[in-house]
């Protein structure tokens, strides 16, 4: 996949296509090579920077998998060419287990997964920045628990200090337990040894950990206690730890008296005030054979809404499952996204519900139907908060015959977009593991999110598409002055060296500022003040920005004046 950075310019008050396209039949290929599969993508983004990190497992020539990543800037341009950055090519198991990727507070990707470099499955962690620098070494950090025979299913939490807390399932005897490590940005372990959540009696095993960062560098951990043989009974618990790794509550708190499925992962998010919201599936209280969704809140002292949490919808005629809880971007109340089916589970629709501070339902006893239950079979994947509502991503169609769609509703359930639905990917194929980044806005771009998903339109690959706040696709500029004219600018040659020029074609006289940003959104040096004449204007890049040795990477140059504005990107090799 090639890109032409000489054309990487967006114009005033119009939509212009950069790497992110406005054509839902194309989308952006993160990675989709012919033959090998690219599977299990995770996308992550820190809204402060707007870089979309995508990680996945890339099938290699030996039949095993490499762990790979890509970083897309706010235009959708990939940082690593020709296809991706290989993070790890250590041996993998033939099965790929749960793993996690987060973006830290300085715009580096922190990923934890499992491989077999030691001869057994065990957990490793990497920290890689947007330029591809391996900050925890080329081999990452081994998180092996010395008392365990291996480990799987890690989860990552990024604390306000930028330390990472990673928890995973330790393969132990007679039962599995949870191990937790805290790692500094420099790659140093910050506790003398790992924390273990373990049953000393050997009756229960512990699994499915999820870290919830807190405001003061404490953290909570949600995990599952499993008892019994066969399909074990799974109950949810939480504990709070201080920055030194000491438990804060006298004993773990049972999140709900309800049990969850033997392989189910609850959805959990911070509440912004040292607490958390948790959404989970269990049986309907009136009919245990019906799947149901509940939401619970826990505060910083371990107090709950109620013993069971709040049932999201009260009907006993439909199944409700696959919840995704969100509380972000200044939302007044948490909202849960639900898949709802008929009794036979042959038809499906999308439902949302919201809750007040006491756990009362706000969208009626059965929530708001974003899409009705029909044979079209809508499969909700994710939602994210915008200032005026929730952008919801879902697939429509039966297996192998799906399109990817998005809609937006306000916080009371009313549709916002006209038309109501945006087609994100019109290619009919199987869509899976779809997810959204948080909403972000960089410099003069309008607010947007990025959808990432697994797509088998060729074999199995990873695709991405941006979605603007108004439901359009492709790059859309939002410059405050409506009177500015279009500005045509390029950097040449591009990729750039020390003798590159910024060429600006202007239709008027204007005094402008030119500001250079790196891939993280940080300003590189002081803005340059340039006088434009009508016609062609050329400026030497290293002179106007006083940089003769820019580090390799992708840079943006914003040009703004009273009459004109625009943006151009350049690559430094």
C-alpha positions as CSV (number, residue, x, y, z in Angstrom):
1,X,0.0,0.0,0.0
2,X,1.5,3.3,-1.1
3,X,0.8,6.8,-0.1
4,X,1.5,10.1,-1.7
5,X,2.4,12.6,1.0
6,X,2.8,15.4,-1.6
7,X,-1.0,15.5,-1.6
8,X,-1.4,15.4,2.1
9,X,-3.2,18.7,2.4
10,X,-6.6,19.4,3.8
11,X,-8.5,22.6,2.9
12,X,-10.7,25.1,4.7
13,X,-14.3,24.3,5.4
14,X,-14.5,21.3,3.1
15,X,-13.9,17.6,3.4
16,X,-10.7,16.3,1.9
17,X,-9.6,12.7,1.6
18,X,-6.2,11.9,3.1
19,X,-5.3,8.4,4.0
20,X,-8.7,8.0,5.7
21,X,-11.2,7.8,2.8
22,X,-14.8,8.9,2.5
23,X,-15.6,5.8,0.5
24,X,-17.1,3.0,2.7
25,X,-16.3,0.5,-0.1
26,X,-12.6,1.1,0.4
27,X,-11.7,1.8,4.1
28,X,-8.1,2.0,5.2
29,X,-6.1,-1.2,5.2
30,X,-4.1,-1.5,8.4
31,X,-2.8,-4.9,7.3
32,X,-4.3,-7.5,4.9
33,X,-1.7,-9.5,3.0
34,X,-2.8,-12.2,0.6
35,X,-2.5,-15.6,2.2
36,X,-1.4,-15.0,5.8
37,X,-4.0,-13.9,8.3
38,X,-3.9,-10.8,10.5
39,X,-6.1,-11.4,13.5
40,X,-7.3,-10.2,16.9
41,X,-6.8,-6.4,16.5
42,X,-6.9,-4.0,19.4
43,X,-7.0,-0.3,18.9
44,X,-6.1,2.3,21.5
45,X,-5.7,6.1,21.6
46,X,-4.9,8.9,24.0
47,X,-7.2,11.8,23.0
48,X,-4.5,14.3,24.0
49,X,-2.4,13.1,20.9
50,X,-4.8,11.5,18.4
51,X,-2.5,8.7,17.3
52,X,-4.4,5.5,16.7
53,X,-2.3,2.5,17.8
54,X,-3.4,-0.9,16.4
55,X,-1.9,-4.2,17.5
56,X,-2.6,-7.6,16.2
57,X,-1.2,-11.1,15.5
58,X,0.3,-11.6,12.1
59,X,0.6,-15.1,10.7
60,X,4.1,-15.8,9.5
61,X,5.6,-18.2,7.0
62,X,6.2,-20.9,9.7
63,X,2.5,-21.1,10.6
64,X,3.0,-19.3,13.9
65,X,2.2,-15.6,14.6
66,X,4.2,-12.4,15.1
67,X,2.9,-9.6,17.2
68,X,2.7,-6.5,15.1
69,X,1.6,-2.9,15.4
70,X,0.8,0.2,13.4
71,X,0.4,3.9,14.4
72,X,-2.0,6.0,12.4
73,X,-1.8,9.7,12.7
74,X,-5.0,11.9,12.8
75,X,-5.1,11.8,9.0
76,X,-4.9,8.0,8.9
77,X,-1.3,7.9,7.6
78,X,0.6,4.9,8.9
79,X,3.9,5.5,10.6
80,X,5.4,2.1,9.7
81,X,5.9,1.1,6.1
82,X,5.6,-0.9,4.0
83,X,3.1,-2.7,6.2
84,X,3.6,-2.6,10.0
85,X,6.2,-2.9,12.8
86,X,7.0,-6.4,14.0
87,X,7.1,-6.1,17.8
88,X,7.8,-9.7,18.6
89,X,8.5,-12.8,16.6
90,X,9.1,-15.1,19.5
91,X,7.2,-18.5,19.1
92,X,3.4,-18.3,19.7
93,X,0.9,-21.0,20.7
94,X,-1.4,-22.2,17.9
95,X,-4.2,-20.6,19.9
96,X,-4.2,-16.8,20.6
97,X,-5.5,-15.9,24.0
98,X,-6.8,-12.7,25.5
99,X,-4.3,-9.8,25.5
100,X,-4.3,-6.1,26.0
101,X,-3.0,-2.8,24.5
102,X,-3.3,0.7,26.0
103,X,-1.8,4.1,25.2
104,X,0.1,5.8,28.0
105,X,0.2,9.5,29.0
106,X,3.2,10.2,26.7
107,X,1.7,8.5,23.6
108,X,3.5,5.2,23.8
109,X,1.8,1.8,23.2
110,X,1.9,-0.6,26.2
111,X,1.0,-4.1,25.2
112,X,1.0,-7.3,27.2
113,X,0.4,-10.7,25.6
114,X,1.7,-14.3,25.9
115,X,4.3,-16.2,23.9
116,X,6.3,-19.4,24.2
117,X,9.9,-18.0,24.3
118,X,10.5,-19.9,27.6
119,X,9.0,-23.1,26.2
120,X,5.6,-22.6,27.8
121,X,3.0,-19.9,27.5
122,X,3.9,-17.0,29.6
123,X,3.2,-13.2,29.7
124,X,5.5,-10.5,28.3
125,X,5.1,-6.8,28.0
126,X,6.4,-4.1,25.5
127,X,6.3,-0.4,25.5
128,X,6.8,1.1,22.0
129,X,6.4,4.8,21.0
130,X,4.9,6.2,17.9
131,X,8.2,6.3,16.1
132,X,8.8,2.5,16.7
133,X,11.4,2.9,19.6
134,X,11.3,-0.1,21.9
135,X,11.4,1.5,25.3
136,X,11.5,-1.7,27.3
137,X,14.1,-3.3,25.0
138,X,13.7,-5.3,21.8
139,X,12.6,-8.4,23.7
140,X,10.2,-6.6,26.1
141,X,9.9,-7.6,29.7
142,X,9.1,-11.1,30.9
143,X,6.4,-11.1,33.6
144,X,6.9,-14.7,34.7
145,X,5.7,-15.5,38.1
146,X,8.4,-17.7,39.7
147,X,5.7,-19.9,41.5
148,X,3.7,-20.5,38.3
149,X,4.3,-22.8,35.4
150,X,3.1,-20.1,32.9
151,X,0.6,-17.3,32.4
152,X,-2.1,-16.0,30.0
153,X,-4.7,-13.3,29.5
154,X,-2.9,-10.1,30.7
155,X,-4.7,-6.8,31.2
156,X,-3.0,-3.3,31.3
157,X,-3.8,-0.2,33.3
158,X,-2.1,3.1,32.9
159,X,-1.9,5.2,36.1
160,X,-1.8,9.0,36.3
161,X,2.0,8.7,37.1
162,X,2.4,6.9,33.7
163,X,3.3,3.7,35.5
164,X,1.7,0.6,34.0
165,X,0.0,-2.0,36.2
166,X,-0.4,-5.4,34.5
167,X,-2.4,-8.3,35.8
168,X,-2.7,-11.8,34.4
169,X,-3.8,-15.4,35.1
170,X,-0.9,-17.4,36.6
171,X,-1.0,-21.2,35.7
172,X,-0.6,-22.7,39.2
173,X,-1.3,-25.8,41.3
174,X,-3.7,-26.8,42.5
175,X,-5.6,-23.7,41.2
176,X,-4.8,-20.7,39.0
177,X,-4.3,-17.3,40.6
178,X,-3.8,-13.7,39.5
179,X,-0.4,-12.1,39.5
180,X,0.1,-8.3,39.3
181,X,3.1,-6.2,38.5
182,X,3.8,-2.5,38.4
183,X,6.3,-1.2,35.8
184,X,7.7,2.3,35.4
185,X,8.0,4.0,32.0
186,X,11.7,3.2,32.1
187,X,10.9,-0.5,32.4
188,X,11.7,-1.1,36.1
189,X,9.6,-3.2,38.4
190,X,8.3,-0.9,41.2
191,X,7.4,-3.5,43.8
192,X,9.9,-5.9,45.3
193,X,7.7,-8.8,44.0
194,X,4.4,-9.3,42.3
195,X,1.0,-9.2,44.1
196,X,-0.8,-12.5,44.1
197,X,-4.6,-13.0,44.5
198,X,-4.6,-16.7,45.5
199,X,-6.7,-19.1,47.4
200,X,-4.4,-20.7,49.9
201,X,-6.9,-23.5,50.5
202,X,-6.8,-24.6,46.9
203,X,-10.6,-24.5,46.5
204,X,-11.0,-21.6,44.2
205,X,-9.2,-20.3,41.1
206,X,-9.0,-16.7,40.1
207,X,-9.1,-15.4,36.5
208,X,-10.1,-12.6,34.1
209,X,-8.4,-9.7,35.8
210,X,-9.1,-6.1,34.7
211,X,-7.3,-3.1,36.1
212,X,-9.2,0.2,36.9
213,X,-6.8,3.1,37.4
214,X,-7.7,5.7,40.1
215,X,-7.0,9.4,40.4
216,X,-4.3,9.2,43.1
217,X,-2.2,6.3,41.6
218,X,-4.2,3.7,43.5
219,X,-6.0,1.1,41.4
220,X,-8.9,-1.3,41.6
221,X,-8.9,-4.8,40.1
222,X,-11.9,-6.6,38.9
223,X,-11.5,-10.4,38.8
224,X,-13.5,-13.7,38.8
225,X,-13.5,-16.3,41.5
226,X,-14.2,-19.8,40.0
227,X,-15.3,-22.8,42.0
228,X,-16.4,-26.3,41.1
229,X,-15.5,-28.6,38.2
230,X,-16.6,-28.7,34.6
231,X,-18.1,-25.3,33.9
232,X,-17.1,-23.5,37.1
233,X,-19.4,-21.1,39.0
234,X,-18.0,-17.6,38.3
235,X,-18.5,-14.8,40.7
236,X,-17.0,-11.2,40.4
237,X,-14.9,-9.5,43.0
238,X,-13.0,-6.2,43.3
239,X,-10.2,-5.0,45.5
240,X,-8.5,-1.7,45.8
241,X,-4.7,-1.3,46.1
242,X,-2.6,1.7,47.0
243,X,0.4,2.9,45.0
244,X,2.7,0.6,47.0
245,X,0.6,-2.5,46.2
246,X,-1.1,-2.8,49.6
247,X,-4.8,-3.8,49.7
248,X,-7.0,-0.9,50.9
249,X,-10.2,-2.7,51.7
250,X,-10.2,-5.2,54.5
251,X,-11.5,-7.9,52.2
252,X,-12.5,-8.1,48.5
253,X,-16.0,-6.9,47.6
254,X,-18.4,-9.2,45.8
255,X,-19.6,-7.1,42.8
256,X,-22.9,-9.0,42.5
257,X,-24.6,-12.1,43.9
258,X,-25.3,-12.9,40.3
259,X,-22.9,-15.4,38.6
260,X,-21.6,-14.8,35.1
261,X,-20.7,-17.2,32.3
262,X,-17.6,-19.4,32.6
263,X,-15.8,-17.5,29.8
264,X,-17.5,-14.1,30.0
265,X,-15.6,-10.9,30.5
266,X,-17.5,-8.1,32.3
267,X,-17.2,-4.6,30.9
268,X,-15.7,-2.1,33.4
269,X,-14.8,1.6,33.2
270,X,-13.7,4.2,35.8
271,X,-16.3,6.7,37.1
272,X,-13.9,9.6,37.2
273,X,-14.2,9.8,41.0
274,X,-12.2,6.8,42.2
275,X,-15.0,4.3,41.5
276,X,-16.1,2.2,38.6
277,X,-19.1,1.0,36.6
278,X,-19.4,-2.7,35.7
279,X,-21.8,-4.3,33.1
280,X,-22.2,-8.0,33.0
281,X,-24.5,-10.8,31.7
282,X,-26.4,-13.2,34.0
283,X,-29.8,-14.9,34.2
284,X,-33.1,-13.0,34.2
285,X,-34.5,-12.9,37.8
286,X,-37.9,-14.1,36.6
287,X,-36.7,-16.6,34.0
288,X,-33.1,-18.0,34.5
289,X,-33.1,-19.5,31.0
290,X,-33.2,-15.9,29.6
291,X,-29.9,-14.0,29.3
292,X,-30.0,-10.6,31.0
293,X,-27.7,-7.6,31.5
294,X,-26.9,-5.8,34.8
295,X,-25.0,-2.7,35.7
296,X,-23.3,-2.1,39.0
297,X,-21.4,0.8,40.6
298,X,-18.7,0.5,43.2
299,X,-17.2,3.6,44.9
300,X,-13.7,4.1,46.3
301,X,-14.8,2.7,49.6
302,X,-16.2,-0.5,48.2
303,X,-19.9,0.5,48.4
304,X,-22.3,-0.8,45.8
305,X,-25.6,0.3,44.3
306,X,-27.2,-2.9,45.5
307,X,-26.4,-6.6,46.1
308,X,-27.2,-7.5,42.4
309,X,-26.7,-4.2,40.6
310,X,-29.5,-2.9,38.4
311,X,-31.1,-4.9,35.7
312,X,-30.7,-2.9,32.5
313,X,-34.1,-4.0,31.0
314,X,-37.0,-5.8,32.7
315,X,-38.6,-7.7,29.8
316,X,-38.8,-11.5,30.2
317,X,-39.4,-12.1,26.4
318,X,-36.0,-11.3,25.0
319,X,-32.4,-12.2,25.5
320,X,-29.9,-9.4,26.4
321,X,-26.2,-10.0,26.2
322,X,-22.7,-8.6,25.2
323,X,-22.8,-5.4,27.3
324,X,-20.4,-2.6,26.8
325,X,-20.4,0.2,29.5
326,X,-19.2,3.7,28.8
327,X,-18.7,6.8,31.0
328,X,-16.5,9.4,29.4
329,X,-16.1,12.8,27.8
330,X,-18.1,14.7,30.3
331,X,-21.1,12.3,30.3
332,X,-23.5,13.0,33.2
333,X,-24.6,9.3,33.5
334,X,-23.2,5.9,32.5
335,X,-24.7,4.2,29.4
336,X,-24.6,0.5,28.5
337,X,-24.8,-0.9,24.9
338,X,-26.7,-4.2,24.7
339,X,-27.3,-6.9,22.0
340,X,-31.0,-7.9,22.3
341,X,-32.4,-11.0,20.5
342,X,-35.7,-12.8,20.3
343,X,-36.3,-15.9,22.3
344,X,-34.9,-18.2,19.6
345,X,-31.9,-15.8,19.1
346,X,-32.5,-15.8,15.3
347,X,-33.2,-12.0,15.2
348,X,-31.2,-9.3,16.9
349,X,-31.2,-5.5,17.5
350,X,-29.3,-2.9,19.4
351,X,-30.4,-1.4,22.8
352,X,-29.0,1.2,25.1
353,X,-29.8,2.0,28.7
354,X,-28.6,4.8,31.0
355,X,-28.5,5.1,34.8
356,X,-28.6,7.9,37.4
357,X,-26.2,8.2,40.4
358,X,-28.4,5.8,42.5
359,X,-28.7,3.1,39.8
360,X,-32.2,4.0,38.5
361,X,-32.9,3.3,34.8
362,X,-33.3,6.5,32.8
363,X,-34.5,5.3,29.4
364,X,-37.6,3.4,30.5
365,X,-37.9,-0.1,31.9
366,X,-36.6,-1.7,28.7
367,X,-34.2,0.9,27.5
368,X,-34.1,2.6,24.1
369,X,-34.1,0.5,20.9
370,X,-31.4,1.9,18.7
371,X,-32.3,-0.7,16.1
372,X,-35.3,-3.1,16.4
373,X,-35.0,-6.8,16.8
374,X,-35.2,-8.1,13.2
375,X,-33.8,-10.9,10.9
376,X,-31.3,-8.3,9.6
377,X,-29.4,-9.3,12.8
378,X,-27.7,-6.2,14.1
379,X,-24.6,-7.0,16.2
380,X,-23.5,-4.1,18.5
381,X,-19.7,-3.7,19.0
382,X,-18.9,-0.5,20.6
383,X,-19.9,3.1,21.4
384,X,-18.1,6.3,22.4
385,X,-19.3,9.6,23.8
386,X,-19.3,12.8,21.8
387,X,-20.4,16.2,23.2
388,X,-24.0,15.7,22.1
389,X,-24.4,12.0,22.2
390,X,-23.1,8.5,21.7
391,X,-21.7,7.2,18.4
392,X,-22.6,3.5,18.2
393,X,-20.8,1.0,15.9
394,X,-22.6,-2.2,14.9
395,X,-22.6,-4.9,12.1
396,X,-25.7,-5.8,10.2
397,X,-26.2,-9.1,8.4
398,X,-25.7,-12.8,9.0
399,X,-22.2,-14.4,9.3
400,X,-20.1,-13.7,6.3
401,X,-22.7,-11.3,4.8
402,X,-22.2,-8.2,7.0
403,X,-21.7,-4.5,6.6
404,X,-20.5,-2.2,9.3
405,X,-22.7,0.7,10.3
406,X,-22.7,3.6,12.8
407,X,-25.4,5.8,14.2
408,X,-25.5,8.6,16.8
409,X,-28.1,9.1,19.5
410,X,-28.2,11.8,22.2
411,X,-28.1,10.9,25.9
412,X,-31.9,10.5,26.0
413,X,-32.0,8.2,23.0
414,X,-33.0,10.5,20.1
415,X,-31.2,10.1,16.8
416,X,-28.8,12.9,15.9
417,X,-27.6,12.3,12.4
418,X,-29.4,12.8,9.1
419,X,-29.6,10.3,7.6
420,X,-29.8,8.3,10.9
421,X,-27.3,5.7,9.8
422,X,-23.8,5.9,8.3
423,X,-22.4,3.0,6.3
424,X,-18.8,2.6,7.7
425,X,-17.9,-0.4,5.5
426,X,-20.2,-1.4,2.6
427,X,-18.0,-4.4,1.6
428,X,-20.1,-7.5,2.3
429,X,-18.0,-9.9,4.3
430,X,-17.6,-11.1,7.9
431,X,-16.8,-8.3,10.4
432,X,-15.6,-9.2,13.8
433,X,-13.8,-7.7,16.8
434,X,-14.9,-4.2,15.8
435,X,-14.1,-1.3,18.2
436,X,-13.9,2.4,18.5
437,X,-11.2,4.8,19.7
438,X,-12.2,7.6,22.0
439,X,-13.4,10.8,20.3
440,X,-10.5,13.2,19.5
441,X,-9.9,16.5,17.8
442,X,-6.4,17.6,16.6
443,X,-5.7,21.3,15.8
444,X,-8.3,22.2,13.1
445,X,-9.7,18.8,12.4
446,X,-13.3,18.2,13.4
447,X,-14.0,15.7,16.2
448,X,-13.7,12.2,14.9
449,X,-13.3,8.6,16.1
450,X,-11.6,5.7,14.4
451,X,-13.2,2.3,13.9
452,X,-10.9,-0.8,13.7
453,X,-12.1,-4.3,12.9
454,X,-11.2,-7.7,11.6
455,X,-12.5,-8.3,8.1
456,X,-12.3,-11.4,5.8
457,X,-13.0,-9.6,2.5
458,X,-9.7,-11.1,1.3
459,X,-8.8,-13.7,3.9
460,X,-8.6,-12.2,7.3
461,X,-7.2,-8.7,7.7
462,X,-7.4,-5.5,9.8
463,X,-9.1,-2.4,8.6
464,X,-9.8,1.1,9.9
465,X,-12.2,4.0,9.1
466,X,-12.6,7.4,10.7
467,X,-16.1,8.7,11.5
468,X,-16.7,12.4,12.0
469,X,-18.9,13.9,14.6
470,X,-21.6,14.5,12.0
471,X,-21.6,11.0,10.6
472,X,-19.5,11.7,7.5
473,X,-16.3,9.8,6.7
474,X,-12.9,11.1,5.6
475,X,-10.9,14.0,6.8
476,X,-12.9,17.1,7.6
477,X,-11.4,20.4,8.6
478,X,-13.0,22.7,11.2
479,X,-11.3,26.2,11.1
480,X,-13.0,28.8,13.1
481,X,-12.9,31.7,10.5
482,X,-15.4,31.0,7.7
483,X,-13.9,33.7,5.5
484,X,-10.5,32.0,5.0
485,X,-9.7,30.9,1.5
486,X,-8.3,27.5,0.4
487,X,-4.6,27.3,0.6
488,X,-2.6,25.0,-1.7
489,X,0.7,23.9,-0.1
490,X,3.2,21.0,-0.5
491,X,6.5,20.0,0.9
492,X,9.0,18.8,-1.7
493,X,10.8,16.5,-1.9
494,X,8.7,14.3,0.4
495,X,10.0,12.2,2.1
496,X,12.1,15.2,3.2
497,X,15.7,15.8,3.8
498,X,17.7,18.9,5.0
499,X,17.0,20.8,1.7
500,X,13.2,20.4,1.5
501,X,11.0,23.4,0.7
502,X,7.5,24.4,1.8
503,X,5.7,25.6,-1.4
504,X,2.6,27.7,-0.8
505,X,0.4,28.8,-3.7
506,X,-1.8,31.8,-2.5
507,X,-4.4,33.8,-4.3
508,X,-4.0,36.8,-2.1
509,X,-1.5,38.8,0.1
510,X,-1.5,37.5,3.6
511,X,0.6,37.3,6.8
512,X,0.5,33.8,8.1
513,X,2.0,31.6,10.9
514,X,3.4,28.2,10.1
515,X,3.5,25.8,13.0
516,X,5.2,22.4,12.9
517,X,3.8,19.5,15.0
518,X,5.3,16.1,15.5
519,X,3.2,12.9,15.4
520,X,2.2,13.3,19.0
521,X,0.7,16.8,18.4
522,X,3.6,18.6,20.1
523,X,4.8,21.9,18.6
524,X,8.4,21.6,17.2
525,X,10.1,25.0,17.9
526,X,8.4,28.4,17.6
527,X,5.9,29.3,14.9
528,X,7.3,30.9,11.8
529,X,5.9,34.2,10.6
530,X,5.6,34.3,6.8
531,X,4.5,36.9,4.3
532,X,2.7,35.5,1.3
533,X,2.4,37.2,-2.0
534,X,-0.2,36.3,-4.6
535,X,1.2,33.4,-6.5
536,X,3.9,30.9,-5.6
537,X,5.9,31.3,-2.3
538,X,8.8,29.0,-1.4
539,X,10.5,28.7,2.0
540,X,13.3,26.4,3.1
541,X,11.9,24.2,5.8
542,X,15.0,24.0,8.0
543,X,15.4,27.8,7.9
544,X,11.8,28.8,8.8
545,X,11.6,26.2,11.6
546,X,15.3,26.4,12.6
547,X,15.7,22.7,12.5
548,X,18.5,21.1,10.4
549,X,18.3,17.6,11.9
550,X,14.7,16.6,12.5
551,X,14.3,13.1,13.9
552,X,12.7,10.5,11.5
553,X,9.0,10.6,11.6
554,X,5.8,12.2,10.3
555,X,5.3,16.0,10.9
556,X,2.4,18.3,10.2
557,X,2.7,22.0,9.2
558,X,-0.3,24.2,10.0
559,X,-0.6,27.5,8.0
560,X,-3.0,30.1,9.3
561,X,-3.6,33.7,8.4
562,X,-6.5,36.1,8.3
563,X,-7.4,35.2,4.7
564,X,-6.0,31.8,4.2
565,X,-5.4,28.5,6.0
566,X,-4.3,24.9,5.3
567,X,-2.2,22.0,6.4
568,X,0.4,19.8,4.9
569,X,2.3,16.8,6.1
570,X,5.9,15.7,5.5
571,X,7.9,12.6,6.3
572,X,11.5,12.8,7.5
573,X,13.5,9.6,6.9
